[in-house]
Amino acid sequence: MAPADPKLLDDRQLDAILERLDRLCDEVHALNRRLDAHDGLLRISHELGTLNESLQALAYAALGQQGPQVRRRRSA
């Protein structure tokens, strides 16, 4: 089998391909920016969770040996 002759592209076709590649590169850059922002939000979420756990531990420590005094509502 003889190898197939590659199809030769004219200038217009080459320009169209290059334009499409440029648009794809722009889209990939936009997706990368979104992922970077998402990673930042994940870090913030993790830090907020850690802060919440610390605040809960402090609140329970402030109660001391005695548990919270909770009055229940009477059912009507």
N, C-alpha and C positions, 0 to 999 in steps of 0.2 A: 504494500500500500504506500502510495506517495503521500507525503504530508500535504494537507490542504493549504492553498494559498491564502494568506491572511487578507482580510478585506481591507482595502485602503480607504481611509477616511478623508473626506475633503475638509477644507477649512471651516465651513459652516457646521458640519457635524462635530468636529473637534471643539469648536467654540461652545456648542450646546452641551457637550459632555463636561467641559471644564466649568461651565456655569452651574451645571447640576452638582458637580463635585464641590464647588464653592458653597452652594446652599446646604449641602449635607454637612460640610465642615462647620458652618454657622450653627446648624441645628445641634451638632455634637457639642459644640462649645456651650450652647444654651443649656443642654442637659447636664453638662459638667458643673455649670454654675448652680443649677438646681440641686444637684447631689451634694455639692459643698455646703449649701445652705441647710439642706436636710441633715447633714452630719452635725452641723452646729446646733440644730434644734434637738437632736438626739442627746448631745452632750448636756445641753441645758436641762432637758427632761430628767436625765440621770442625776444631775446635781440637785434639782428640785426634790426628787424622790429621797435622796440622801438627807437633804435639809429637813424634809418632813419627818423622817425617822428620828433624826436628832431632836427635833422639837417635841415629838411624842415622848421620847425618853426623858427629856427635861421635865415635861409636864408630869409624868408619872413619878419622877424623882421628887418633884416639888410636893406631891401628895404625901410623901413619907410612908410610914407603916400603915396609915389609915387609908382605906379606900375612899373614893368620892362619896359624898352624901347626896344620894339621888332620891327625890320624892316622886313617887309614882302618882299619876292622876287616877282619881277614882272613876271606875266605869259607871256610866249613867244607866 
